[in-house]
Amino acid sequence: MADIIEFATAATRIARAKRIDLAFEMAVVMQLMQLKRTLDAWRQILRRLDDLAKADGHAVPDEQSRPIRQLIADAERAISDMNDRADAAAPADDPHPRDA
């Protein structure tokens, strides 16, 4: 009976867990990359709005967009912190260090 039913060995479970961890890590990296692209787009929009406001002689453009700029800065700090934690957790002999 034991020959018919295959039971997962510890090595099989460990390999499966590593694949799941890698898939999760890759999903996180992809989301961080998308967030960086979104932040870059917002930064470009704000820069263009600043240029337009200066050209028209309107109020100080930075004041109007301060909350958005603060959110961008907070998000960039969070990304940096996350990357720092990932780099600290990477093995010293990791052939592919995390550059996300």
N, C-alpha and C positions, 0 to 999 in steps of 0.2 A: 504494500500500500504506500509506503514511504517513497518508493521509486516512481510512482505514478504522479503524485502531487508534489509540485515543486514549491518549496518554502523559501522565502527570501532569506538569504544569508546576511550576516552583519555587513559584509563587504558590499553586497548589493544595496542594502539600505543606506550605507554611507555614501556610495556613489550616487544614488538617487537624491539624497539630501544635498550633495554638492552641486548637482545639476540644478536643483530647485534654487539653491542659494545664488548660483551664477545667473540664472534667469531673472531672479528678483533684482540682483545687482545691476544687470544690464538694463532692466526696465527703469530703475532709478536713474542711471546715467542718461538714458534717453530723455527722461522727463526733465532732468537738469539742463540738458542741451537745449531742449525746447524752451525752457524758462529763460535761459540766457539769450536765445534769439528774440523772444518776446521783449525782454528788457532792452535789448539793443534797438528794437523797433520803437519802443516808447522813448528812448533817449533821442533817437533821430527825429521823432515827431516833436518832442519838446524843443530840440535845437532849432527846428524849422519854425516853430511858433515864436521862439525868441527872436529869430531873425526878422520875421514879419512884424512883430511888435516894435522892434527897434526901428525898422524902416518907416513905420507909420508914426513914430514918435509917441506911442502910447505908454502906459504905466510900465514900471519895472517888471519885465516878464518873469523873472525868477520868483517873485512874490506870489504870483498867481498859481504857479505850478509847484510850489514848495511841498505840498502833501504828496504829490505824485513822485517828486524827486526823492523824498524821504522813503517812500515805499520801495523805490528802485534800490536805494542804498541799503535798506534793510534786507532786501532779497539777495543782493550781491554778497552781503556779509554772511547770510545764512548759507549760501552756496559755498563760500570760501571755508566756513566752519565745517561743513559737511565733507568737503574735499580734504581738509586737514585731518579729520577723523578717519577718513578712508585711507589716507596715506599712512597714518600712524598704525592702522590695523593691518596694512599689507605686510606680508613676510619680507624680511630683508633680502632674501634671494629670489624675489618675485621677478621673473623675466619680463613681465608686462606691467610696469607700475601704472597706477591710475592717473591719467592726465586729464580727466573730465573737468 
